[in-house]
């Protein structure tokens, strides 16, 4: 499969040739057994069974019978009155076998005759191809990772090996809303161009496949081979438990451990994140004790037998939602010889601006217990990694080169993720970021988050080059090439505020305002374009700028439906979705309450080659 930047290919092709789509009469036999039970029998040949979806419907439960036995169960919002889009069910895994779909639809019918009128039954077909060419280019990101089709949420299981960055993610291949959680998989050699791979881990008898992590077992501690890729993930059935899988082909396929689960608890816990601790010579694992609002710390000699050592977090930090998707790593503090540990804790709801967000704690970790730093009053402060609405489930790649701590997040918010104005796919990842640590005058250590160096390759032509310009209440105007990167720096001087506005000809606009007295940057998307799909979407987010001199540098990454603002080398960050009716074509910069200085402004088109 060819590498892609936009996340799309024209067709998924299997075999040397592709046959034409067959009608249901030619390759599919449908038997209605009652008002809400139907058998779909595959009688012809085809790579895919195409299923029509209507998003407003409830899920139909489909037991996939292979040679008479239930092989898997999937949930699909089968179309009733109209087809919003179609999804493929991959039949190649069952080639040469008898396949029947036992469908139970949730919508009641008074008669079988009425049930037979559902439009899905006429739309089910066989095909050797599934068209994934972009039907939503207005909002599909041009240079962020997205699934080819279907729903995506948390990134998980990421690792670097043999020159490739592997990204797994929570994926529903049967619809554009949350359901059927599997591990989707993409890989990249440069963190920009992503190759979509087959599904890596599917649900089994223990339940759906929730988030987790991967690590390279360099010393064969688990007995599955030197340099085997090991995955730990949450199996989510009636209860949540932690499972183990191994891969000997660099994470393309995984062998599920027959002794699963390897960690069980009496209460809900999920999203195991593991790493090899060189100092203690054993494996560490952090597990989110979700409803208890704490993190649990385990140790293991072999990745299979785990011992609970301690917990952290009750009553600390933001506590208004479940704790999820932890990560734990050590980094040097900028300009010092000191190292500190960073504990990422994703929270939903209860984020700083509502819904989901990523908080973090700075402290020390001895291999068994995490101890958080306190402020001057002896309290553990709440700190946020990103001050936008759309940055969640942030976790890092393991085994990265040059001791980098590279992270990526889910670029959405649980408040409205299933309602954003797309159908073919839903959700993208943030751009990859490098985490660092810096100390402020208050004595506190904070995390910075700046664009990964690979992203410089995205810069195309420089369309604007401005410097040493005085700013006042009359806006300075510049043309934008649609999707772009804006590299801008200014000094507030005597100005009370500095406004940076992105807009288009029909009035959609985003206003970013620096407040010199408050030392904050705000991001107002209340008039950014399409905002009426959720009452929680219109918002103004505000970030502290972690400076005291009024000097601000910004890198703004503008894609078709997102803006990522990195300030002062990543010391403050805001990630927000936007859905403009047409691309933003103008940039204006102005100052109020006194003059400011535009030190430099460079605008780059995006190189999609």
CORSULVEN-V902045 format. One record per residue. RES is the residue in one letter. OMEGA is omega as a letter, one per 30 degrees, with the letter a starting at -180 (* if undefined). Layout:
res: (RES RES)
omega: (OMEGA OMEGA)
This chain:
res: (X X X X X X X X X X X X X X X X X X X X X X X X X X X X X X X X X X X X X X X X X X X X X X X X X X X X X X X X X X X X X X X X X X X X X X X X X X X X X X X X X X X X X X X X X X X X X X X X X X X X X X X X X X X X X X X X X X X X X X X X X X X X X X X X X X X X X X X X X X X X X X X X X X X X X X X X X X X X X X X X X X X X X X X X X X X X X X X X X X X X X X X X X X X X X X X X X X X X X X X X X X X X X X X X X X X X X X X X X X X X X X X X X X X X X X X X X X X X X X X X X X X X X X X X X X X X X X X X X X X X X X X X X X X X X X X X X X X X X X X X X X X X X X X X X X X X X X X X X X X X X X X X X X X X X X X X X X X X X X X X X X X X X X X X X X X X X X X X X X X X X X X X X X X X X X X X X X X X X X X X X X X X X X X X X X X X X X X X X X X X X X X X X X X X X X X X X X X X X X X X X X X X X X X X X X X X X X X X X X X X X X X X X X X X X X X X X X X X X X X X X X X X X X X X X X X X X X X X X X X X X X X X X X X X X X X X X X X X X X X X X X X X X X X X X X X X X X X X X X X X X X X X X X X X X X X X X X X X X X X X X X X X X X X X X X X X X X X X X X X X X X X X X X X X X X X X X X X X X X X X X X X X X X X X X X X X X X X X X X X X X X X X X X X X X X X X X X X X X X X X X X X X X X X X X)
omega: (a l a l a a a l a a l a l l a a a l l l l l l a a a a l a l l a a a l l a l l a l a a a l l a l a a l a l a a a l a l l a l l a l a l a l l l l l a a l a a l a l l l l l l a l a a a l a a l a l a l l l a l a a a a l l l l l l l a a l a a a l a l a l l l l l a l l a l a a l a l a l a l l l l l l l a l l a l l l a l l a l l a l a l l a l a l a a l a l a l l a l l l a l l a l a a l a a l a a l l a a a l l a l l l a l a l a l l l a a a l l a a a l l l l l a l l a l l a l l l l l a a a l a l l l l l l l a l a a a l l f a l l l a a a l a l a l a l l a a a a l l l l l l a l l a a l l l l l a a l l l a l a a a l l a a l l l a l a l l a a l l l a l l l a a a a l l a l a l a l l l l l l a l a l f l l a l l l a a a l l l l l a a a a l a l l a l l l a l l a l a l a a a a a l l a l a l a l a l l l a l l l l l a a l a l a l a a l a a a a a a l l a l l l l l l l l a l a l l l a l a l l a l a l l a a a l a l a l l l a l a l a l l a l l a l l l a l a l a l l l l a l a l l l a l l l a a a a l l l a l a l a l a a l l a l a l a l l a a a a l l l a a l a l a a l a a a l l l a l a l l a l l a l l a a l l a l a l a l a l a a l l l a l a l l l l l a l l a l l l a l l a l a a l l l a l a l a a l a l a l l l l a l a l a l *)
